[in-house]
Amino acid sequence: MEVGKIKLQVPVFLAPMAGVTDQPFRIIARRMGCGMTVSEMVSAQGIKYRNEKTMDMLRIAEEERPTAIQLFGSEPQKLAEAAKVVEASGADAIDFNMGCPVQKIVANGEGSALMRNPRLAGKILSAMVQTVKVPVTVKMRIGWDEEHLNGVECAKVAESAGVSAIAVHGRTKVQFYEGKANWEEIAKIKAAVQVPVIGNGDIFSLEDAKRMLAQTAVDGVMVGRGADGNPWIFRDLAAYFTNKPLPEAPSEDERLNLALEHLEMLVAYKGEAVAVKEFRRHMGCYIKGMPGAAAQRARFYSISTKGKFVEEVERYRDNLHKDCL
């Protein structure tokens, strides 16, 4: 699969997730076999004013490439200028957010609010495409609500604006992340445009991805929540798309070892205080389904230092080995 000039080894993408798909997470996803990653969403307004935290989010490591930086906003000129900054920072591609359902984003006319304003969305995407040389992609939903499923219209607008690919989350804005993703609407969007379409929503396993490919004929799949705590899903998908044997599921020790490495990377990237606080939820995902996970998750949420986190992980590992959970 190709995204503009970017040739991907496997048509598998890491979905942009606020507070999740930072650089350490993207590096792990790529190492596991993900074809291309997308950053958590970055404010065009923050880039304009060179907000320190915002600019830090533009950092890209060589081992995570190819990666796209996702921008959000609602003003064509500001987004074009932000895209230029992102391109200069070294991003392989620029993604535009038309899918975030969070109220504070929508209230500003950004994210999925643009599903109700395809004309403005088209102006934004055209301005970005005309300003940068790297591929511009867009992530959208199937519509605002069940009565307004205008994903096909929005996809055609995006295609006309010159985007290189369209990722579609099979839910409406009103659904947030609840209910079932509507893959039928994704199939309609795929059939309506010529640019590559990437399907997203309810992919938690290789079998889910196979079903989506069969039901929608999309060019690629995008994994979001299904990868949090389970980046091995990318290893499975990569094996499938390259006709290699399916790897064995990770052992409990493998899961804990990667979790500790993830923590180490996050501390190096964000500093201990921020990293430990953010990693609590990641750790809860890593141990999901393991013995005593619910009680252990509560213990992790009380920890505030890296050293204590490592100690608690090793204590949990010892108990697993002793079968006393």
N, C-alpha and C positions, 0 to 999 in steps of 0.2 A: 504494500500500500504506500502511496505517496501523499504527502501533505505539502503542496507546493513543490519546492525543490528537495524536500526532505524525504528520503527513502527509508522506510521503516522495515526492520527485519521481521517484526510481527505486528499485526494490526491491533495492538492492545494498548490502551491508554489508562493512566491513572487520572481519575477525576479530580478537579480542583475542589478542595474542602477547606473552608476557613478554620484555622486553628489546628489543622492536621497535616496538610501537604506542604510542610516547610522543607527546607533543603535536606535535612537528615532523612526524612520520610521518603523524599523523591530518590535519594541515592539508594536506599534499601530497595525500593520498587524496581529501579533499573537493574540493580545487581541480580534481582530475582528473575529478570527477564521481561519486564514491562517495556513495550516498544517506545513509548513517549510519555513524559509526565507533564502535568500542568500545575502551576503554582496555586496557592490560595489566592483569593482575589485581592488586587492591589488598587487603591484609590487613585484615580487620575488627579483629583484635587490634591491629595497628599504629595504626589510627584511634582505638581506645579509649585508647591510651596517648599519642596525639598524637605519634607518631614523626615526626621532621622529614622524613625521606625519603618516608615514606608520605604525609604531608599534601601534600608537593610534587606528588605524583602526581594530586592532585585538581584541579589547576589546569586550567582550560578557556579556550581563546581563542575569541573570537566567530567567527573564520573557520573553525573546525572543526565548528561546530554543524550539525545535531544530533549529539550524542555521548552515549554511555552510559559510566558508570564501572562496571567490573566488580569485584565483591567476592568474596572467598573466605573460608571459615570453616566452622564446624560447630555453632555454638551459636546457636539462634534469637534469644535476647534481644540478644546482642552484635551480630548481623547487623542486627537491627532498629534498634539504636542507631547502628550505622555507616551504615546507609541514610539515617537522618535527617541525619547530618552531611554525607553526599554530596549529598543533596538541597539542603541549605542552601548548599553550595559552588557550586551552579548547574548541576549535571548535568541534562541533558534526560531521562535515563532511568537506571535502575540495572539492571545485569545481574548474575546470580549464576552462579558457576563450579561446574559439576558435571562438568567434562570434563578438567581437568588430570590427566595421568597420571604426573607426576613423583613419584618415591618419597617424597621428604621431605614433600610435600603429602598424598599418599595415606596415609602412615603416621599422620598426625594425624586421619584420618577426614574429610579435606576433598577438594575436587576430585572426581575420578571415583570415589573411595571411596563417595560418596553414592549412586552407582548401585546399590550393594548395600544401601542403607538408604533406600528411597523414603519411608518414613514420616517419618523425620527431615527429609528434604529437603522434604517437604510442610509440616512445621511451620515450617521456616526461611522458605520462600517466603511462607507465610501471614502470618508475623510481619512480613516486609518489606512486603508489599502493604498490610497494615493500618496500617502506620506512616507511609508516604509517599504523596504525591499524584501524583508522577511515575510513569510506567509502570515496572513491574518485569518484566524478561525473564530467561530462563535459557538457558545454553548447556550442552548435555549430549552424551554419546556414545550409541551404540546399545546399549551394555551393557558388562559387565566383561570378558567373553571370549565366544568363539563358543558356549559352552554356556549362557551366561546373557545372552541378547539381550533385555533387559527395557526397551528404549527406549519401547515403547508404554505400558507400565505407568507408567514415570516421567513420561512426557509427560501422561498423564491425571491423575496426581497434581499436576503443575505447573498444569495447566488448572484443576483444582478449587481450587487455592490462589489463583487469580486473576491469573496472569501474563498479560501482554499479547502475548507472542510467545515462541516456542521455537526456538532455533537448535540444529541437530543435526549434529554431526560424525559422518560415516558410518564411524567406526572404533571398535573396542573399546578399553578401557583397556590391555589386554595388547598390542595392536598398536602402541601409542604413535603414531608417524607413519609406520609401515612398512606395506608391502602396499598393497592396493587398498581404497579407500573403498567401503563397501557401500551403494549408493544404493537397493537394494530395501528395506532396513530403514528408510531415510528415508521412502520412499513409504508404508510401513505406518504410520509415525508420523503422517505428514500425513493419512492417511485416518481415523485414530483420534480426532483432536481437531478442534475448531472454531476455535481460536485460530490466528493465522498461524504457519506453520512455515517456517523459513529453512534451506536446505540448505547444508552445508559439507563440503568434502573433495574434493581432486583437481580443483579448478577453477583451471586455469592459462591459460585462454584464453576468448574469447567462445564458441567452439564447445563447449568443455566446459560452460559455463553453459547453453547452449541444450539440450544433451543432458540435463543434470540436470533442467531445467524440464520437458522432454518425458517423462522417465522417472519423475519423482517427483510432479509437479504441485505442487511447493512454491510458496509465495507470494513467496519472495525467495531470493537466493543470497548466500552469505558467502564472501569470498575472504581466505585467510590467506597461506601461503607463496608463493602465486602472485603476490602483489603486492609482495613484497620485492625491490627492484631493478627492478620493472616496474609502477609505479603507473599506467602507461598502460593497463593492463587495465581500469581504471575508466572511462577515456575511451571505450574500445570498448563497454563494457557500457552506459554512459549513452547513447551514440549509438543502440545497438540498441533500448533501452527507450523512447526518445523518437522513434523512426523517423527518425533523421538518418543521413546518409552515414557510413560507417565511415571514421575518420581513417587516414591513412597511418601506418605503423610509425615510431617515432621514429628519427632518424638517430643515428649514433654521437656526433656533437657534442651533440645534444639530451640524450642519456643522460648524457654527462659534465657538461654544464651544470647539469642538475638535480641530479646527485650533488653538485656543488660548492655549490649553493644549500642542499641538504639538510644538508651539513656546516656551513655558516654558521649555519643555524637551530639545529642541535644544539649548537654551541658557545655560542650566545647563551642557550640554554635550560639547559644543564648545566655549562657551563664547559669550557675547552679540554681539560684532562687527561682527564676522563671522556668527553667527546664524541668525541675522536679515537680513543680505545680502542674505544668502541662502534661507531664508524663504519667500522672496518676491515671488518667482516663485511657491512655495507650496501654498501660499495664493491665488494666481491667479487661481490655480486649484481647491481649496476648494470652491470658489465662482462661478465657471464656470456654466453658465446657470441661475444664479440668477439675479434679476432685477438690472440694472445699473452696471453689472459686468465689462464691458469694461472700463468705466470711473473710476470705483473704483480701478481696477487693476493698472491704471496709478498712482493713489494716493499712493497706497502701495509701488510702486517702488521708491518713493521719500523719504521714511522713513528710518532712520538710527539707531533708538533706540527702545528698547523693549517697553518703556513707551508710546511713540508716536504710535507704532503699535497697542497696546491695545486700546488706545484712538480712533484711526481711525476705528478699528473694531467695537467698541461700538457705534461710531457715525453712521457707516453704518447700524448697527443693529437697531438703533433708527429710521433711515429713512425708513428701511424696514417695521417696525411696523406702521409707520405713512403713509405708502403707498405713499411716496413722491419721489420715484425713477422712 
